[in-house]
Amino acid sequence: MIKKIILYTLLILSSIILFFPILYAVSASFMTPQEIYAGKLLPSSINFDAYKNVFERVPLLHYLTVSFWVSFIVMIGQLIVCSLSAYAFVFIPFKGRNLIFFIFLATMLIPWEATIIPNFLTILNLGWVNTYAGLTLPFFALPFGIFLLRQHFLTLPKELWESAQVDGCSRFRFYLRFALPLSKSSLSALGIYGFLTTWNQYLWPLLVTNDDTVRTVQIGLKMLIANESSSSWNLVMAGVVTILIPTLLLLFIGLKYIREGLTAGAVKG
Amino acid sequence: MAQTAKTTKSSYHSRKKLFGIGMLYLSPALLLLGVFLFYPMLKTLYFSFFEVSGGGTIEGWVGFGHYVELFQSSEFRKSMVGTFLFVLYTVPAEILIALFLAVIASEKLKGIGFFRTVFSSTLGVSVAAGATIFLFLFHPSLGVLNSILGFVGIDGVEWLTSSKWALVSVAITTVWMHIGINFIILLGGLQNISKELYESADIDGAGYFQKLFKITIPMLSPVLFFVIIIGVIGAFQTFGQIDILTGGGPAGSTNIIVYSIYLEAFSYGNFGFASAQAILLFIIILIVTIIQFRIGEKRVHYQ
């Protein structure tokens, strides 16, 4: 009983401290500028003015749409490219596949940030600045994703492939009809992971966009700070809360898959 | 005789065909990794030996000049010290806090799902959003952190405006943002520990802390090892929160390595010098990871 009380106290206190920044951002987004200057913790009344204004001052809806498409394209691209590679590593016994797999694994040690200078020049020379291609294509081949899906494909029973072969099922059909549908949990984990990390990207969109055409919401937020933070923090916080909602929702819905996927990676890795 | 020759030939053909099929499936990944990872890595190494202007034009061979310059530059030394301090400020704190949260959230209690969701939530907070919230919390006159400190009778801290505190403030922001992912992984690890171990410890009359240090931590060591590795690598790659919170300042106190590469390349247009820093970043991460694996092999307890 005493243990329960202590645990609940710790859980509640930790939750309040950890969630305080987000709660305070929500609270401040409903305040008037005067209330923010007065250093209030809670608004006197809920008013949505800051939300209305922030959508007028910056093209936030446009940034959100761009971010959605960029994240969605990367997610789909990663699922296709990574699952094809993982499939080859597990179901096609060709010579040298262990070596290639080892090289793929080793690339996880290369920090992406160490390659940004030539990558920026590549995008520049291809004329892909301010395009979806420049924002998405470099991230389709994710060694971590290949590793995650390979680990999952390895758990599929070998007999399945053998009997499919007897029935005259082609390799590609087996990939589409059996390998992918039987890996829904890992594909979901990778999909959510890919979507979240792309949505949250900062350095790369900062480099390869210089106007609003395909500006993502993270860089939009930087613009918002530059324009408004001297005067209207309630507006900036309204912007922050708006861009937090999609990812927090996705996280809460997909938490189960992420936990399964990441835990498997940590334990088997 | 003719029979065997025929089978070897056909198996050679089928092996060749198999190789072709395998490569076909791998080709998108090979092509993309080639263009966006292998080529730029080599190109960065190549650039590091040249004077390269902002547009990527090569202006002359300097050999190891950039590297020599790096080791002599007091600014870069400051940046490296800052980077290592940043790793030190963030990694132990984010893992210990997440471990504490995972331990209290692994108990089977009513409503535990709610607390687990809250503790995971910072994974859904982007670098830009998280840093913006803290920029507001740290604000010199409007920031609520100083108001709270003032309420308890402590003088306000110059969070982002003094070179003494700026790196710590960025570290606090980073720790907060990383708690979610570490919590999820550590909780998963805790739940994988077999219940029987605890049951037999109960029979032996072991107390809460005895079980924590004799069973939980050792059994969790592979997972702890994993979060330490991703934590250290992540800390070396920090960029977004610095760009939003401090821009590398004040007086270069938060100009840690990736930000330094970014400034050198994209603000000052020294692609060659920046490439040398990028190569150094790669080497440092490689060495640190190898050292961690060496130590990890001895300390980690696998089931």
Contacts between the chains, C-beta under 8 A, distances in Angstrom:
chain1	res1	chain2	res2	distance
A	3	B	208	7.9
A	4	B	109	7.0
A	7	B	104	5.9
A	7	B	107	5.8
A	7	B	109	6.4
A	8	B	109	7.2
A	10	B	104	5.1
A	11	B	104	5.8
A	11	B	105	6.9
A	11	B	109	7.8
A	11	B	112	7.9
A	11	B	115	4.7
A	14	B	100	7.8
A	14	B	101	5.9
A	14	B	104	7.1
A	14	B	115	7.8
A	14	B	119	7.2
A	15	B	115	5.9
A	15	B	118	4.6
A	15	B	119	7.3
A	18	B	101	7.7
A	18	B	118	6.5
A	18	B	119	6.4
A	18	B	121	7.6
A	18	B	122	7.3
A	18	B	176	7.5
A	18	B	179	6.6
A	19	B	118	5.5
A	19	B	121	6.7
A	21	B	130	7.5
A	21	B	133	4.8
A	21	B	134	6.8
A	21	B	137	6.3
A	21	B	176	6.7
A	22	B	121	7.0
A	22	B	125	7.2
A	22	B	133	7.2
A	24	B	133	7.4
A	24	B	137	7.1
A	24	B	144	6.2
A	25	B	133	4.8
A	25	B	136	7.4
A	28	B	136	7.0
A	36	B	142	6.1
A	37	B	142	6.7
A	39	B	142	6.7
A	39	B	144	6.9
A	39	B	147	5.0
A	41	B	144	7.0
A	80	B	28	7.5
A	81	B	28	4.6
A	81	B	29	5.3
A	81	B	32	6.7
A	82	B	29	7.2
A	84	B	25	4.8
A	84	B	26	7.4
A	84	B	28	6.2
A	84	B	29	7.2
A	85	B	25	6.6
A	85	B	26	5.3
A	85	B	28	7.6
A	85	B	29	4.3
A	87	B	25	6.0
A	88	B	21	7.9
A	88	B	22	4.9
A	88	B	25	3.6
A	88	B	26	5.1
A	92	B	18	6.4
A	92	B	21	5.7
A	92	B	22	4.4
A	92	B	25	6.5
A	93	B	18	6.7
A	94	B	15	7.6
A	94	B	18	4.6
A	94	B	19	4.4
A	94	B	21	7.0
A	94	B	22	3.4
A	94	B	23	7.5
A	95	B	15	6.4
A	95	B	18	7.7
A	95	B	19	5.8
A	96	B	19	7.4
A	97	B	22	6.1
A	100	B	26	6.8
A	104	B	29	7.5
A	104	B	33	7.5
A	107	B	33	6.5
A	107	B	37	5.8
A	107	B	38	7.9
A	109	B	285	6.7
A	109	B	286	5.9
A	109	B	289	6.2
A	110	B	37	6.3
A	110	B	41	5.9
A	110	B	282	6.5
A	111	B	233	7.1
A	111	B	236	6.8
A	111	B	237	5.6
A	111	B	281	6.0
A	111	B	282	6.2
A	111	B	285	5.5
A	112	B	237	7.6
A	113	B	237	5.3
A	113	B	239	6.9
A	113	B	258	4.7
A	113	B	261	6.8
A	113	B	278	7.2
A	113	B	281	6.7
A	114	B	41	7.0
A	114	B	44	6.3
A	114	B	261	8.0
A	114	B	278	4.2
A	114	B	279	7.1
A	114	B	281	5.1
A	114	B	282	4.5
A	115	B	36	7.4
A	115	B	37	6.4
A	115	B	40	3.8
A	115	B	41	5.6
A	115	B	44	6.1
A	115	B	278	7.4
A	116	B	40	7.9
A	116	B	261	7.5
A	116	B	262	7.8
A	116	B	265	7.6
A	116	B	278	7.6
A	117	B	40	7.5
A	117	B	43	7.8
A	117	B	44	6.0
A	117	B	47	6.6
A	117	B	261	7.9
A	117	B	265	5.4
A	117	B	271	5.5
A	117	B	274	6.1
A	117	B	275	5.7
A	117	B	278	6.6
A	118	B	39	6.9
A	118	B	40	3.6
A	118	B	43	3.8
A	118	B	44	5.9
A	118	B	47	7.2
A	119	B	36	6.0
A	119	B	40	4.9
A	120	B	265	8.0
A	120	B	266	7.8
A	121	B	56	4.4
A	122	B	35	6.9
A	122	B	36	7.4
A	122	B	39	7.9
A	122	B	40	7.1
A	124	B	56	7.4
A	137	B	32	7.2
A	137	B	36	7.6
A	138	B	32	7.4
A	138	B	36	4.2
A	140	B	28	7.1
A	140	B	32	5.3
A	141	B	28	7.0
A	141	B	29	4.3
A	141	B	32	3.9
A	141	B	33	4.9
A	141	B	36	7.5
A	141	B	37	7.7
A	143	B	33	7.6
A	146	B	29	6.6
A	171	B	21	6.7
A	196	B	123	7.2
A	196	B	124	7.0
A	199	B	126	6.5
A	200	B	126	3.9
A	200	B	127	5.9
A	200	B	128	7.7
A	202	B	126	7.6
A	202	B	127	5.1
A	202	B	128	5.7
A	202	B	239	6.5
A	202	B	240	3.6
A	202	B	243	7.2
A	203	B	239	4.9
A	203	B	240	6.8
A	203	B	258	7.6
A	203	B	262	7.1
A	206	B	243	7.4
A	207	B	266	6.8
A	217	B	128	7.9
A	218	B	126	5.7
A	218	B	127	7.1
A	218	B	128	3.9
A	218	B	129	7.7
A	218	B	240	7.5
A	219	B	128	7.6
A	221	B	128	4.6
A	221	B	129	6.6
A	221	B	132	5.9
A	222	B	128	6.5
A	222	B	243	7.3
A	222	B	244	6.4
A	225	B	132	6.1
A	225	B	135	7.0
A	225	B	244	6.8
A	229	B	135	7.4
A	233	B	136	5.7
A	233	B	139	7.7
A	233	B	142	6.5
A	236	B	132	6.4
A	236	B	136	7.0
A	237	B	133	7.6
A	237	B	136	6.7
A	239	B	132	7.9
A	240	B	129	4.9
A	240	B	132	5.1
A	240	B	133	6.0
A	243	B	126	6.9
A	243	B	128	7.7
A	243	B	129	5.6
A	244	B	124	7.2
A	244	B	125	6.3
A	244	B	126	7.7
A	244	B	129	5.3
A	247	B	124	4.3
A	247	B	125	7.3
A	247	B	126	6.5
A	248	B	121	6.5
A	248	B	124	4.2
A	248	B	125	7.5
A	250	B	124	6.9
A	251	B	120	6.8
A	251	B	121	6.9
A	251	B	123	5.8
A	251	B	124	3.5
A	252	B	117	6.0
A	252	B	121	8.0
A	252	B	124	7.5
A	255	B	116	8.0
A	255	B	117	6.7
A	255	B	120	5.9
A	255	B	184	7.6
A	258	B	123	7.7
A	258	B	184	6.5
A	259	B	184	5.5
A	259	B	187	7.4
A	259	B	188	5.5
A	260	B	188	8.0
A	262	B	181	7.8
A	262	B	184	6.1
A	262	B	185	5.6
A	262	B	188	6.7
A	263	B	184	7.9
A	263	B	185	6.6
A	263	B	188	3.1
A	263	B	189	7.0
A	263	B	192	7.1
A	266	B	185	5.2
A	266	B	188	6.8
A	266	B	189	6.6
A	266	B	222	7.5
A	266	B	223	5.2
A	266	B	226	4.4
A	266	B	227	7.6
A	267	B	188	7.8
A	267	B	189	7.2
A	267	B	192	6.4
A	267	B	222	6.8
A	267	B	223	6.9
A	269	B	226	6.4
